[in-house]
Each structure stands twice: as structure tokens, then as C-alpha cells.
Amino acid sequence: MIFASGLRKSFGSFEAVRGIDVDVRRGEAFGFLGPNGAGKSSTMRMVAAVSPVTGGTLRILGLDPATDGPEIRARIGVCPQEDTLDNELTVSDNLFVYGRYFGLPRKEVRERVEELLEFVQLTEKARSMVEDLSGGMKRRLTIARSLINRPEVLLLDEPTTGLDPQARHVVWDRLFRLKQQGVTIVLTTHYMDEAEQLSDRLVVMDKGVIVAEGSPLTLIAEHSTREVAELRFGVGEHEALAEKVQDLADRVEVLPDRLLLYTADGEETVTKVHERGLQPAATLVRRSTLEDVFLRLTGRTLVD
Amino acid sequence: MTDSTAPTSTVAGAGRLLDYWTIVYKRTWKGSAISSFVNPLLYVLAMGVLLGDYIAGDPDQLDGATSYLAFIAPGLLAAQAMQTVFGEVTYPVMGMIKWQRTYFGMTASPLSVREVILGHLGFVMFRVALTCGVFVVVMAPFGVFATVWGAVLAFLAQLLVGLAFATPIYAFTAGLKDESAFALVFRLGMIPLFLFSGAFFPIQNVDPWLEAVARVTPLWHGVDLTRMLTLDTVDAGTALVHVVYLAVLAALGWVWAVRRLTKRMSF
């Protein structure tokens, strides 16, 4: 569905995307995980056929965005990072006019508007002005709008950034249903839980390049341990204490507010820490996540 | 089920924006309708009738007009076309690029930048047609049109005047970072044009160098063309110069607008 080889994007002397290879297959949910500034949005804008490619090859649905931009855009759906809804139009008018941009007849668009409002649970808000909606509702409306042409590929750039936890879950639930319906989904996110929830396969991006690729589970298996023991000591003590527990784990990460001990059995590790006479203010044993993979690969956390 | 498609031409693409602009207009028409009717009436009464009372209706002094009212009516009409355009292609265009980002939504669909521009300019020209149409109708009872045909042609000329202003100012707006330049555009652009392009007095009255400046401004070409049509004093050669000047300006502005907005939107 989407094929990129050596794909690059530069803005003047700044290289936002520095040669990435991606192959997204039909029906899969594919994620770009990375911190802000990793080049995710630049990649998405090129895939959405609105940003010219600086170098490399890019094909979307077998078409070249340099020459077939409108044809590509007719067949994909785009949910941008910042909402581009018309605030002064009603919810249903926003969808209606958008459907018309795709060359769909009015009657057909009206039917789809009703269906989509139902799908994103905004039927009661159909006559409200967009500016009166909450952030979560606007996001759902933007998702509905991106589905008006029944796209073969849906591109979502940071679909839940800025939403409260409840609103995020509603959005995830809707995206999950789309996935079940067989829509190919490509999303970017800097939330590891979102990437884990939604994507079958993902790439981890950092500074314009792909640093790892695979399913969330294989990435964790390859780049991290099964469990993580988190130890909190007093501020400023972590650096020194890291040396004392170095041998208890496969790997130790020092964060400003805690130590992360990568190990197969977290409880056992915590017990050994206590046996050495160390008394952390708090301990937590959890499973490894993509956050740990990212930390391992880049030495940095996802959300600073 | 109908499949979504890429538009077959720029005009077809712009046509897909018709419903959008219709809805926008339905939402905003009340505010503009009253001012587009009342403003010309006030100008014609204050300047044409009341001020005009103090000015001798000498055709030799007034480019062939037999009254001051008949002299300034076409000037005000062309100025109305210009002012409508200034209002429509400054803040609203910036809003759709920067504040509401509506253009980004449009160009994520199969529509391209030139179709978005054509659709928006189509709406601007609709607004020009409407305000100038009202102006012509309001002025007609004052007997300022020598012939009915003159009134119709003067109306059509406003579409050309409007377009000649619309494309270059649109292009200017399309590349602006923020709205701070608009205050200058209005104060140093629109108002001096309005006052010194022959709408209120024959430009032969000013210093020769200022007259030379006035003769190259687009509004003077629009005013003089409109005046010839309303007074029925058309000189074919001069009229052709005006039409060509305005058409070339509109065409250059279009090319510039497409280039500037494409650059702005395709980062």
C-alpha cells in the first residue's frame, strides 16, 4: 500500500527525514513511534501527497505523489496533527462540504455524513458549531471527516495528542473498529501505549532515521528484558547508587528521578536490592514496554 | 456507491468548493448585505448630492460630466469594487491559511492549491458582483447613467477591476507570516488609492508628477474606464488600454498567487 525506499526530506540545510525504508501492507496497522522532531510528521505529509519528496522513492497505492497527488489523495484519508476543521460551520456541514471536495454527489455525501456521525458518536452534535466542541469531539469529527471518501489507507498523525485519558480511549476504540473492518492504518505517535494498542507493526524513528522495526512484542523481546524494576531514591542519589546494583540486572538506566533495572524477574531483583541494605523510597515492578525499547535504542525517553 | 475521484480540470476542482462557499455565505450574508446597500447610498448622498451642490457642473472641468454627482458616481463604484476586494483577500485569506487552517483541510483532499485559489477568488468575485450590482441599482435613480447599456457595461467593468486587485493582493497575503502588514496595506495602499486615483477630482488638477503617478495606478484605470461607460464618453483606444492593463495585472497576480501559496503550503 505504501512503499518508501531511501526516502528523504530536507528543509534548507536541515534534514528532517534522512533515508527511510518502509513497506506497509494492505489491512495492517503500521505505526511510526518517536519523540517530537523525529521526522514522523514530515514523513506523514509526504505520504499524504502534500509535501514534495526531497529524495528517494515513495509510492502510495502504487502511485507517485509527484505526479499523481490528486489521485492518491482521492483514495486516502488524512487526520492531521492539528485540526483543520472550519470552526464556524456546524459539525455536519464540515463533513458535508468535505465530502463534496472528493467529487461525491450530494445525496451520497448526506448518507455518509449520517453514518459517520453515528460511527464517531456525534449524532446529537450534528447541528452544533465546531468551536463549541471539546477537544476529543473535534478529534473524532476530524477522524469522521477523513473517512468520508471510504479511504483505502487512513493516515493519523498523533491521533490522541492533547486529549484526556477518557477521550483517548474513545478514539482508540473507534480506530480499533476501523482496523477490524480491514482499513489500512498508518499512525504516528510519541505515546508508547498508543503504539502498542493500535499497531501490528511499527518502526521506531529518531533524528530522521529508523532505529528499529517489528511488532511491539518482538521489539520488546529483542531490545529489552521481560520485566523492569523501578527504584526511587532521594534526588541526586541515583547516579551513585547505580554502580551498587549494576550486577543485579542485565542493564541499568539512570533517569533523573529513578533507576531502571532490566531483568527477567523484577521481584527477585528488588529482593536482592534490599538484601544489600539499600532502601529505595519506592519500588515498582512492571513489564517492559516500547518506552524501554526506545530508551535502549536512543538513550532518551519519548516524552521529555 | 460512487468512488471519490481527482478533478478533471482546475475549474471542475474549484467547482467542488461551491457548496463550501455557499454555506459560508449563508452564514455571513446579513452583515455584508446591509453595509453594501447603505454605504453607497450614504456616499452618493453626502459626496455627490450635498457636497456636489457647491461644485459647478462644468463638463470641461469634470471629464465630461454635467454634475459633480455624475462625476464621482463611477469613481465611487470602482472604489467600491476595490474596497470589497481588499476586505476579502486580506484577513479572510490569512485566516484560512494560518488561523483556521481551512486550506490545509482542502488540499488534503484531491483538490490542489490552484483549485483552492480559484474557488476562493470565485467567491470574492461573487461578493464584488453583489456589492457593485447593489451600488449600480442604488445610483440609477439619481440619473448618473447616460444609457442603460452604459450601466450594464460599467457593472461588468467592476468584475475586471475587482479581479485586477484580487489576484495580486491575494498573492501578497498568501506569503505573509502574520497580519501586521495589513494595517499598512490599508493605510498606505487602499486609502491613498481611494483618495488620489481620480474618483473625487480629475487627476489633471494635481501636480504633473502626481498626475503621472495616478495614471499608473490600477484604480485610476478602473475609474476612468467606468466613467467613460457611465457618461457615454467612450474613447475606444483609451478604453482598450484600461482593459488590457487591468487584465494583465489580474493575470500576473494569478501566476504570483499560485506560486506563493504553493510555496507556503507544500513544506
Interface residues (C-beta under 8 A of the other chain):
Chain A: F11 R45 A48 V50 S51 P52 G69 P70 E71 R73 A74 R75 V78 P80 E82 D83 T84 L85 D86 N87 E88 L89 D93 F96 V97 Y98 R100 Y101 F102 G103 L104 P105 R106 E108 R145 N149 R150
Chain B: M1 T2 D3 S4 T5 A6 P7 G13 R16 L17 L18 D19 Y20 I23 V24 R27 Q100 R101 T102 F104 G105 M106 T107 A108 S109 P110 L111 S112 M265 S266 F267
